[in-house]
């Protein structure tokens, strides 16, 4: 009887031990699964509310997804709120411009050297916001002047210095505000001298390419990556005295997200290296001129570079 009780106790102890192991096993599995879920938290990608930023943000998203990340798209945010969205952790990363970071966010004085601008924004964003700037791309969406190529060739105008010398033969289609803004015509006059245009009229900005094409004017204000600029009948003049700051595209990302997902830097830096001014202008044109969906344009472009980006 004593032996039977002893045996029963032994069996009971063994069962208790096995149950304890069994209890540990699910707990351990749950812990492992929890770590996997933490690592697989979606990367929240935002964008501003215009074509170029939407296309680039979608390219970033496709690149991360192709490299095993889960992405939560929060695109088409207003330019005035996207910075707040990243600093308040509503998004993790988005495409930003070095000039915007320098002048609009940091309220820094004007700097025109691209590398110097980048180093300033990279350092200050880290200090002030704990946000990292990844490598900037060659694409520069800066202020510019666009001229009809025919008259530019006729008069030998390639730079803004050339334009200033020949202003008396040029009809300028202004947008009004540009004539008064500190970084507009007054800045050009300060650097290049007076522009005594043959004529000057104010038009709505959205009409400028129609105005130029219909020979109602020769020159207009533009941003240097606007889609219609793919047309060879338009030429962007070289700002040879560097009045305007660079607006190079770069991914910016919250440092805590990058610390948890360091591969993101390598992936997006490879993407940025492929995007120059001509490329982003062409992509903008596919959407704004050819009326294609930005997601389709981004997918087509990513497919063309994915072998360079796949890690």
C-alpha positions in Angstrom: 0.0 0.0 0.0 2.8 2.3 0.9 4.6 1.4 -2.3 1.4 2.2 -4.3 1.0 5.6 -2.6 4.7 6.3 -3.2 4.2 5.4 -6.9 1.2 7.6 -7.1 3.1 10.4 -5.6 5.9 9.9 -8.1 3.5 9.9 -11.0 1.8 13.0 -9.6 5.2 14.8 -9.4 6.1 13.8 -12.9 2.7 15.0 -14.2 3.1 18.3 -12.4 6.6 18.7 -13.9 5.3 18.0 -17.4 2.4 20.4 -16.9 4.8 23.0 -15.7 6.9 22.5 -18.9 3.7 22.6 -20.9 2.7 25.8 -19.3 6.1 27.3 -20.0 6.0 26.3 -23.6 3.0 28.4 -24.7 4.3 31.3 -22.7 7.6 31.0 -24.4 6.0 30.8 -27.8 3.8 33.8 -27.1 6.9 35.7 -26.0 8.7 34.8 -29.3 5.6 35.7 -31.3 5.4 39.0 -29.5 9.0 39.8 -30.5 8.2 38.9 -34.0 5.1 41.2 -34.0 7.2 44.0 -32.5 9.7 43.6 -35.4 6.9 43.5 -37.9 5.2 46.7 -36.8 4.1 48.6 -39.9 6.3 51.4 -41.1 4.0 54.5 -41.4 5.0 56.4 -44.5 3.5 59.8 -45.1 3.7 62.3 -48.0 2.8 65.8 -48.8 -0.2 66.6 -51.0 1.4 67.1 -54.5 2.4 64.8 -57.3 6.1 64.6 -56.8 5.9 63.8 -53.1 3.2 61.2 -53.6 5.2 59.4 -56.2 8.4 59.4 -54.2 6.6 58.2 -51.0 5.0 55.4 -52.9 8.4 54.4 -54.3 9.7 54.3 -50.7 6.8 52.1 -49.7 7.3 49.7 -52.5 11.0 49.4 -51.8 10.4 48.6 -48.1 7.6 46.1 -48.9 9.9 44.4 -51.4 12.5 44.0 -48.7 10.1 42.4 -46.2 8.6 45.4 -44.3 5.0 46.0 -43.7 3.9 49.5 -44.7 1.0 51.6 -43.6 0.5 54.4 -46.1 -0.7 57.8 -44.8 -0.2 59.8 -48.0 -1.5 63.1 -49.2 -1.0 65.1 -46.0 -0.9 68.9 -46.3 2.5 70.4 -46.5 1.7 72.5 -43.4 0.9 69.4 -41.2 3.3 66.7 -42.4 6.1 67.9 -40.0 3.8 67.8 -37.1 2.7 64.4 -38.2 6.2 63.0 -37.9 7.2 64.8 -34.7 4.0 63.5 -33.1 4.6 59.9 -34.3 1.5 59.8 -36.5 4.0 58.8 -39.3 7.5 57.4 -39.2 9.0 58.8 -42.4 8.3 60.9 -45.5 10.1 62.6 -48.4 11.3 66.1 -47.4 13.3 68.8 -49.2 16.6 70.1 -47.8 15.6 73.7 -48.5 12.2 73.3 -46.8 13.9 71.9 -43.8 16.4 74.7 -43.7 14.1 77.7 -44.3 10.6 76.7 -43.4 11.2 74.3 -40.4 14.4 75.5 -38.9 14.0 79.2 -39.9 17.7 79.2 -40.8 19.3 82.0 -42.8 19.8 81.3 -46.6 22.5 78.8 -47.6 22.9 77.8 -51.2 25.6 75.0 -51.1 23.7 71.6 -51.3 26.1 69.8 -49.0 26.2 72.6 -46.4 22.4 72.8 -46.4 22.2 69.0 -45.9 24.6 69.0 -43.0 22.7 71.8 -41.3 19.3 70.1 -41.5 20.8 66.7 -40.7 22.4 68.0 -37.5 19.6 70.2 -36.3 16.8 67.8 -37.0 18.7 65.2 -34.9 19.1 67.7 -32.0 15.7 69.3 -32.1 13.4 66.5 -33.2 15.3 63.2 -32.9 14.7 62.8 -36.7 17.3 61.4 -39.1 17.9 62.6 -42.6 19.0 59.8 -44.9 21.0 60.5 -48.0 19.7 63.2 -50.3 19.0 62.5 -53.9 20.4 64.4 -56.9 16.8 65.6 -57.6 16.5 69.3 -56.9 13.0 70.8 -56.9 14.0 74.4 -56.6 12.7 77.8 -57.7 13.6 78.5 -61.3 12.8 80.5 -64.5 11.6 78.8 -67.6 12.0 80.3 -71.1 10.8 79.3 -74.5 13.6 77.3 -76.0 13.3 79.0 -79.4 14.0 82.5 -78.1 16.6 81.2 -75.7 18.5 79.7 -78.6 17.9 82.8 -80.8 19.4 85.2 -78.1 22.0 82.8 -76.6 20.3 82.7 -73.2 21.3 79.7 -71.0 21.8 81.4 -67.6 20.0 84.0 -65.6 23.0 86.3 -66.2 22.3 85.9 -69.9 18.7 86.7 -69.3 19.5 89.9 -67.4 21.6 91.1 -70.3 18.8 90.4 -72.8 15.8 91.3 -70.6 14.8 94.1 -73.0 13.8 91.5 -75.6 11.9 89.2 -73.2 8.2 89.2 -72.3 7.8 88.1 -68.7 4.7 86.2 -67.4 4.8 86.8 -63.7 2.5 85.6 -61.0 2.5 88.9 -59.1 3.7 87.6 -55.7 7.1 86.7 -57.2 7.7 90.4 -58.1 7.5 91.4 -54.4 8.8 88.4 -52.4 12.2 88.7 -50.9 13.3 85.4 -52.5 11.7 86.3 -55.8 12.6 89.1 -58.3 14.1 91.4 -55.6 16.7 88.6 -54.8 17.5 88.2 -58.5 17.9 92.0 -58.9 20.2 92.1 -55.9 22.4 89.3 -57.4 22.2 89.9 -61.1 21.2 93.6 -61.5 18.0 95.1 -62.9 15.7 93.2 -65.3 14.2 95.7 -67.7 11.8 93.4 -69.4 10.2 94.3 -72.7 6.9 93.6 -71.0 5.5 92.1 -67.9 2.0 90.7 -67.2 0.5 88.8 -64.4 -1.1 85.4 -65.0 -2.4 82.6 -62.9 0.4 80.1 -62.2 -1.5 77.2 -63.6 -1.7 78.9 -67.0 2.0 79.6 -67.4 2.8 76.8 -69.9 -0.2 77.6 -72.0 0.9 81.2 -72.0 4.4 80.3 -73.1 3.1 77.8 -75.7 0.7 80.2 -77.2 3.5 82.8 -77.6 1.8 85.3 -75.2 5.1 85.5 -73.2 8.6 84.2 -73.3 9.5 83.7 -69.7 7.8 82.4 -66.5 8.5 81.4 -62.9 8.7 77.6 -62.4 9.8 74.9 -60.1 12.6 72.9 -61.6 10.9 69.5 -61.7 7.5 70.4 -63.0 6.1 67.8 -65.4 5.7 70.1 -68.5 9.4 70.8 -68.5 10.0 67.4 -70.2 8.9 69.2 -73.4 12.0 70.4 -75.2 10.3 73.6 -76.2 10.9 74.8 -72.6 14.3 75.5 -71.0 15.1 76.0 -67.4 17.7 78.7 -67.0 20.8 78.1 -64.9 20.9 80.1 -61.6 24.6 80.8 -62.1 24.9 83.1 -59.1 23.1 80.6 -56.8 20.3 82.9 -55.6 18.0 80.1 -54.7 18.7 77.4 -52.1 18.7 73.7 -53.1 15.6 71.6 -52.5 17.1 68.1 -52.7 14.8 65.2 -51.9 15.6 63.0 -49.0 13.8 60.5 -46.8 13.5 61.7 -43.2 12.7 59.1 -40.4 12.1 59.1 -36.7 15.4 58.0 -35.0 13.6 55.5 -32.8 12.1 53.8 -35.8 15.4 53.7 -37.6 17.1 52.2 -34.5 14.6 49.3 -34.5 14.8 48.9 -38.3 18.4 49.9 -39.4 18.0 48.2 -42.8 15.7 51.0 -43.9 18.6 53.4 -44.3 20.4 51.2 -46.8 17.2 50.5 -48.8 16.0 54.1 -49.1 19.5 55.4 -49.7 19.7 53.1 -52.7 16.4 54.4 -53.9 17.5 58.1 -53.5 20.7 57.4 -55.5 18.6 56.7 -58.6 16.4 59.8 -58.5 17.9 62.9 -60.3 16.1 66.0 -61.5 15.4 64.7 -65.0 14.0 61.4 -63.6 11.6 63.1 -61.2 10.5 65.6 -63.8 9.7 62.7 -66.1 7.7 60.9 -63.4 5.8 64.1 -62.6 5.0 64.4 -66.3 3.5 60.9 -66.4 1.0 62.0 -63.8 0.4 65.6 -64.5 0.7 65.7 -68.3 -0.2 62.1 -69.3 -2.8 61.8 -66.5 -1.7 58.4 -65.2 -2.3 57.3 -61.6 0.7 58.1 -59.3 0.7 54.6 -57.9 1.1 53.1 -61.4 3.9 55.5 -62.2 5.7 54.7 -58.9 5.3 50.9 -59.4 6.7 51.1 -63.0 9.7 53.1 -61.8 10.3 50.9 -58.8 10.2 47.8 -61.0 12.9 49.4 -63.2 15.3 49.9 -60.2 14.4 47.1 -57.9 17.5 45.1 -58.7 19.6 48.0 -57.4 17.5 48.3 -54.2 16.8 44.6 -53.2 18.9 43.8 -50.2 
